[in-house]
């Protein structure tokens, strides 16, 4: 028997040896729960399945949302050979063998569905190996991935597939699956005659974070613990799965997170945008999600420092110092104690006055640096440490600001082509309001003396001093 031969139906006598999640896997679309936006009546995936459309497809979604199940349902409906293997274990040699077998099967009128789990783990060469066979219809490729296919799947292969996005299951949908598992006497836990309240099942659903497989695993462990407790106490009475048993089965909630994947970037984006929107509660929530999922706290600290300079800036200069202190605290005392230092920084940034004036100013400067000529430094701004340089005009007409009355010299410091550029435009938020007023004063001081008397800023300053 070939390593990649179609998998035969499991002997029903061996059902008990298989995990509950595998035993309860839906066999038809009518049994399938969730993803109504794809498999509901008249929805795109259901239509494609019912029409037996041979187009290859990619299922993209979190773990436990039905990607493998849908692939097996499609194989059953189309009566095709179903070849399943994982990108974690297979290489080019195995792929070529599968393609060769599929080509031979096609000559005899047999259709082949190749299901590749974790397809994003295949490198470019491995993904390219599928292209000619998908193109000529030797196989119908169904790939499953938890990563964004736009970044992880070759564009050539992606263009030949339809991408379907699966969503995490809702708590109500998971409760339906758990109740079905408790009552199913053929494949589920029905023979154990277990009971569980709606609240208990909803607790499992909440812990599973939209992952049906995780929910089944928790239920299976809780059922085992319940049965063991009953046998140890007394064989009589109703067997009820309690919330305490569920808590014991769970131990610690497993959060959906991947340090190198899209969820990592989604959550740090949510954290940053919550801070920017001055929402400390949301910011603390996303911070906890990252920390409890095992994110490197120093990575978060670096991003927090970035928030301080990008979104607060000079509206609250102390924000940067506090965030650097939080970074040092995390590095010094470690975790979990350091999580409060990060929480303090996050809340401080959330309630601080906001300004992206520096961020915008530096972006404008970069644009000019890249798009304008790199003019030489004006002679009057250059040092003249040698007589030759002095004779060439280095430092000529330089005005030493400290020698002027107001410590502001009317001297051009930008190149001629950028003479009137204004990059930094402070807001009216926090300290930047004072900075804006100071810049207005500096601008007035640079004006010729004859214009100062009539300047509105000068008149305002005089009136304020008299009061």
Secondary structure, DSSP 8 states (H G I E B T S, - for coil): --TTS------GGGGGGS-HHHHT---STTT--S-HHHHSTT-HHHHHHHTT---EEEEE--TTSSHHHHHHHHHHHHT-EEEEEETTT--HHHHHHHHHHHHHHHHTT--EEEEEETGGGS-HHHHHHHHHHHHTTS-EEEEEESS-HHHHS-HHHHTTEEEEE-----HHHHHHHHHHHHH-SSSSSGGG-EEE-HHHHHHHHHHHTT-HHHHHHHHHHHHHHHHHHHHHH-S-S-EEE-HHHHHHHHSS------TTSHHHHHHHHHHHHHHHTT-HHHHHHHHHHHHHTT--HHHHHHHHHHHIIIIIGGGGTHHHHHHHHHHHHHHHH-TTTTHHHHHHHHHHHHHS----HHHHHHHHHHHHHHHS------GGGS---SHHHHHTTTTTT---GGGSTTS------S-GGGTT-------SSTHHHHHHHHHHHHHHHTS-HHHHTT-HHHHHHHHHHH-
